[in-house]
């Protein structure tokens, strides 16, 4: 990608350092514009669109890979496990769940 910028004229001070003139002078002396790529080149906008499309596709693939590492695909969950979870939910709704006075009591029950 090419960038073109027009620079305003500079004045040389006593120290030999070149300085730009005041803000009003700068706006009057700008020769060109800033462009992301060469202006009015046939196909340049299509190239930018293709590049952005490629970036989006890559980001979507990266997101899928991250999701696979965090959440297992549904196809890997065994039907027996799904049935156990459904049964546990139903039992809790029926009042068959255990109540514990504290988290320490819960851990004590699990560890024994």
Order of alpha helices (4+ residues) and beta strands (2+ residues): beta-beta-alpha-alpha-alpha-alpha
